Structures are given as structure tokens and as C-alpha cells.
Amino acid sequence: MNIKPFLILCAVFLLAACSGAPETAAPVPVEAPAGTQAGAPDIVPIVTPVCISSQPAQDDIDRALSFTGDLFSAPEWVRTYTVADGRVSVVWSNDPLGVVAYSEALIFPCGYEEPDLNVFFSDASWQIIFANYDSFETTSACKIDAGLRLYEFKAATGGFDYNIRYWAQNDTDNRVIGTMIVFPVESLALMDDYSTRLFPDLITCPK
């Protein structure tokens, strides 16, 4: 199989990895305590979140490299990774299968809530990620209570059609793990097999 589309995909993600740390919501004002003297100026203290550095630490690198275990450790899988502000990105490519897998540890320095993730994993992000494809469409999106989201896509480029699955897993208070696999449409059974081994609780979204 011609693997140029996969190399393009890797390049797009590695470029995206240089875009800096994920944005988080601004601090939320908290109401003044009860009993404030009448006529006194309103005092609205600001809660300042405890933030960490957006620069990945060794723990972030180790987490990104080990998150998928030995699933992509066979000789035909070739691994590369990059460390950038706000994330560690890992790419595995398998030329014989014409498949690419991708994982990243995303650092949210001041933490995150569900609305932050809704913004981060939005149509604008997918437009950037799939910018070098001839076409793409979101086919489904779902999540479960364990803090795991799944986004599914169909994409086409260079005359080839692909199924894509991207999982986002809440990992720590400041870190989310993103995992994506890209398979030719004719390899759906193999894609399901890898999906089962990666995220058995959310293999695909309910139809």
C-alpha cells in the first residue's frame, strides 16, 4: 500500500504538537462570604488554580511511551516521538499493514474540566488535524463515565479511504492521554481487534 498519506498524517500531528500547551478556562470568581457589612464594597476573591509547568517532565514522557503497553512493539512497527511545550507525542507506523497509531500526553497546566475538553476536542481542532486530507467527516462521538471519550472519522486522501478512531482519556488532574489509530477501510476487522486491546470498554461508539 502507498503509505504517503500516513506520512502526511504524522507530519500534521507533529506540527500540531508544536502549537503549545492546551488552553484552560480562566479562574472563576467566588462569591464573598455571608455576613459582609451592608454598604461595604463588594469583595469578590479570585480563586487562582495551582498550576504546574507546561514543559513535559520525565513522567510525562514515560507515560506517553508506555500507555499502549507492548501493543505496537513488533518489528514491523516503527516508533518516533517528540517532546514539545504542553505535550509528548508518539507515532507508530506499520508499512506492511499501511497503518498508523498515535498517542500523546496532553498537559493542562492549570487543570481542566469537561467544558475545557469540549473546546479542545472541537471541530476547529479536527480541521487542523485533517488539513492535508482530501476530505474527512466525523461519523460519531461518545463518552463513558470513566472519563473516556471516542471520536470516529472517515477520511480520504491520495485515492485511499481510511477509518480513524481517536480516544481521549482523563489521566491525571493535569494530563489527558490522546490515542488515535488510522486503518484502511478494508481493514475494519483488524481495526476492531486493536481497538479491543486498547480500550475494551469503548471499542466503538454505539450505532
C-alpha positions in Angstrom: 0.0 0.0 0.0 1.1 3.6 -0.7 2.0 5.0 2.7 2.4 8.6 1.7 -1.0 9.6 3.3 0.2 8.2 6.6 3.4 10.1 6.5 1.4 13.2 5.8 -0.8 12.4 8.8 2.3 12.0 11.1 3.6 15.4 9.9 0.3 17.1 10.7 0.3 15.8 14.2 3.9 16.6 14.8 3.3 20.1 13.6 0.3 20.3 15.9 2.5 19.2 18.8 4.5 22.4 18.5 1.4 24.6 19.0 1.9 25.0 22.8 0.2 23.9 25.9 -3.6 23.2 25.9 -5.6 26.3 26.8 -7.7 26.0 30.0 -10.6 28.0 31.4 -9.9 31.3 33.2 -10.2 31.4 37.1 -13.8 31.5 38.3 -14.9 34.3 40.7 -16.2 33.1 44.1 -19.0 34.9 46.0 -18.0 36.9 49.1 -18.7 35.2 52.4 -22.0 35.7 54.1 -22.2 38.5 56.7 -20.4 41.2 54.7 -21.2 44.6 56.2 -24.0 46.4 54.5 -22.8 49.3 52.3 -19.3 47.9 52.2 -17.7 47.5 48.8 -18.3 44.1 47.2 -15.3 41.9 47.6 -15.1 39.1 45.2 -12.0 37.0 45.8 -10.5 35.2 42.8 -9.6 31.5 43.0 -6.2 31.1 41.5 -5.7 27.5 40.3 -2.5 25.7 41.4 -0.6 25.4 38.1 2.3 23.3 37.0 4.8 23.8 34.3 3.6 23.2 30.8 7.0 21.7 30.0 6.8 17.8 30.0 8.6 16.1 32.8 10.2 12.7 32.6 7.0 11.2 34.0 5.0 12.7 31.0 7.5 11.1 28.6 7.3 7.8 30.3 3.5 7.8 30.4 3.2 8.6 26.7 5.7 5.9 25.7 4.2 3.2 27.9 0.4 4.0 27.7 -0.2 1.4 24.9 2.0 -1.2 26.5 3.6 -3.6 24.1 0.8 -3.4 21.5 2.9 -1.7 18.9 6.2 -3.4 19.8 6.5 -5.9 16.9 9.4 -5.3 14.5 7.1 -4.0 11.8 6.1 -1.1 14.0 8.5 1.8 13.8 8.2 4.3 16.7 9.2 8.0 16.8 8.4 10.6 19.5 8.7 14.3 20.1 8.6 16.4 23.2 7.2 19.9 23.0 5.6 22.6 25.2 2.4 21.1 26.5 2.7 17.6 25.2 4.6 14.4 24.4 3.7 12.9 21.0 4.4 9.3 19.9 3.8 7.9 16.4 4.0 4.2 15.4 3.9 3.4 11.7 3.4 -0.1 10.2 4.2 -0.1 6.5 3.1 -3.7 5.7 -0.3 -3.0 7.1 -0.5 0.6 5.9 -1.5 1.7 9.4 -0.5 4.5 11.8 -1.1 4.7 15.5 -0.6 7.9 17.6 -0.5 8.7 21.3 0.1 11.9 23.2 0.2 13.1 26.8 -1.5 16.5 26.8 -0.6 18.8 29.7 -3.2 21.2 31.0 -1.0 23.2 33.4 -3.9 24.6 35.5 -6.1 21.6 35.3 -9.2 21.0 33.1 -12.9 20.4 33.3 -15.4 18.9 30.8 -16.0 22.2 29.1 -12.3 22.6 28.5 -12.2 19.3 26.8 -15.3 20.1 24.8 -13.4 23.1 23.4 -10.1 21.3 22.9 -11.7 18.4 21.0 -13.8 20.5 18.8 -14.5 20.9 15.0 -11.7 23.5 14.9 -9.2 21.0 16.1 -10.2 18.3 13.7 -10.0 20.8 10.8 -6.3 21.4 11.7 -5.5 17.8 12.2 -7.0 16.7 8.9 -6.0 19.7 6.9 -3.8 17.7 4.5 -6.6 15.2 3.7 -8.7 15.5 0.6 -11.8 15.1 2.8 -12.9 13.9 6.3 -16.1 13.6 8.2 -17.0 12.9 11.8 -19.1 9.8 11.9 -19.7 9.5 15.7 -18.7 10.7 19.1 -19.4 9.3 22.5 -18.0 9.0 26.1 -18.4 6.9 29.2 -18.4 7.8 32.9 -14.8 6.6 33.4 -13.6 9.8 31.7 -13.0 8.2 28.3 -14.1 9.9 25.0 -14.1 8.4 21.5 -14.3 10.3 18.2 -14.7 8.4 14.9 -14.0 9.7 11.4 -13.8 8.7 7.8 -11.1 10.3 5.7 -9.8 10.1 2.2 -6.5 11.2 0.6 -4.4 10.2 -2.4 -7.2 7.9 -3.6 -7.3 5.9 -0.4 -10.1 5.7 2.2 -9.5 5.4 6.0 -11.3 4.8 9.2 -10.0 6.8 12.2 -10.6 6.5 15.9 -9.4 8.9 18.5 -9.8 8.3 22.2 -9.2 10.9 24.9 -8.7 9.5 28.4 -8.6 11.6 31.6 -5.3 10.5 33.1 -4.4 12.9 36.0 -5.7 16.3 37.2 -3.4 18.0 34.7 -3.0 15.4 31.9 -5.1 13.8 29.2 -3.9 11.0 27.0 -5.0 11.1 23.4 -4.7 7.9 21.3 -5.5 7.6 17.6 -5.4 4.7 15.1 -5.8 5.0 11.3 -6.7 2.0 9.2 -7.6 1.4 5.6 -11.4 0.9 5.3 -10.8 -2.7 4.1 -9.1 -3.5 7.5 -12.0 -2.9 9.7 -11.8 -6.3 11.5 -8.2 -5.6 12.3 -9.0 -2.2 13.5 -11.6 -3.6 15.8 -9.1 -6.0 17.2 -6.6 -3.3 18.0 -9.4 -1.2 19.4 -10.4 -4.0 21.7 -6.9 -4.3 23.0 -6.6 -0.6 23.6 -10.0 0.3 25.1 -12.1 -2.7 25.7 -14.8 -0.6 27.4 -15.3 1.7 24.4 -14.3 -0.1 21.2 -16.6 1.9 19.0 -19.5 4.2 19.5 -23.0 2.7 19.7 -24.7 2.9 16.3 
